[in-house]
Amino acid sequence: MAAWGLLAAWALHDAEELATMAGWARRARPRLAQRFPWVPDRVWDAMDVDQRHVNVAIGLMGGVVAAAAASGPRSGFYRAALAAFGAHGVVHLAQAAVVRGYTPGVVTAPLVVIPYSVWAWRRLEDKRLSSSSWLLLPLALGGVHAAAHILTTRRDQIAPRDPSTPHDRTSVAEGTSPPQPASPRPRARAAARRLTTPGDGVLGRLLTRRHDRWF
């Protein structure tokens, strides 16, 4: 029961992040960039994510947390995930203190994340953690955000195809019309005239008229 509580607590916490992260990033970037001018622009670029990115990243993280909960309290994976979850709550409080205001997830961090993590940790019979356990949080966060960036960027780069225009997409994007194939009618007429010389008489004239009518 305590193990699946990890997934429930994570869902409550990330529901707050799902609702606030994208909008907060857009609003806070100018203020934070002015307050911390020494921070490189690429850091603010990484923080300024859209809602699709947030949705994908949270969905991927949900898979990681569900796997940890399913592994059970005797699993080292669960213990590492629980410790990382509690540390994640502390990080939220530190972030809010640094920016001197709200950050996504800071409301549920002291109300859900930290209380659950402390309660569940006390219930563990085996509290051992491997030396690599503390790498789970940065690796998981970095991995899901990198995957979300790749998935959402690939979708943006696929140009929509208009079914009413069967010609190639490159020509449409450049605003030019694709080359149209030459009509076969002039070539057919010329071939018919070459085959029907004036010496052919009535047959030549009939063939020429018939080819003109067909083509």
Long-range contacts (C-beta under 8 A, 24 or more apart in sequence): 2-73, 2-119, 2-120, 2-123, 3-69, 3-70, 3-71, 3-72, 3-73, 3-78, 3-120, 4-69, 5-69, 5-116, 5-120, 6-65, 6-68, 6-69, 6-78, 6-81, 6-82, 6-85, 6-116, 6-120, 7-62, 7-65, 7-66, 7-69, 9-85, 9-112, 9-113, 9-116, 9-117, 10-61, 10-62, 10-65, 10-85, 11-62, 12-108, 12-112, 13-89, 13-105, 13-108, 13-109, 13-112, 13-113, 14-58, 14-61, 14-62, 14-105, 15-108, 16-104, 16-105, 16-107, 16-108, 17-54, 17-58, 17-104, 17-105, 18-54, 18-55, 18-58, 20-104, 20-105, 21-49, 21-54, 21-104, 21-105, 22-49, 22-50, 22-51, 22-53, 22-54, 24-102, 24-103, 24-104, 25-49, 28-99, 28-101, 32-99, 35-99, 46-145, 49-145, 49-148, 50-152, 52-152, 52-155, 53-145, 53-148, 53-149, 53-152, 54-148, 56-147, 56-148, 56-151, 56-152, 57-144, 57-145, 57-147, 57-148, 58-144, 60-143, 60-144, 60-147, 60-148, 61-140, 61-141, 61-144, 64-140, 64-144, 73-120, 73-123, 73-124, 73-125, 74-125, 74-126, 76-128, 76-129, 76-130, 76-133, 79-124, 79-126, 79-127, 79-128, 79-129, 79-133, 80-129, 80-130, 80-133, 80-136, 81-136, 82-117, 82-120, 82-121, 82-124, 83-117, 83-121, 83-129, 83-133, 83-134, 83-136, 84-133, 84-134, 84-136, 84-137, 84-140, 85-113, 85-116, 85-117, 86-113, 86-114, 86-117, 86-118, 86-121, 87-134, 87-137, 88-113, 88-137, 89-113, 89-114, 89-117, 90-114, 184-215, 185-215, 188-214, 188-215, 189-215
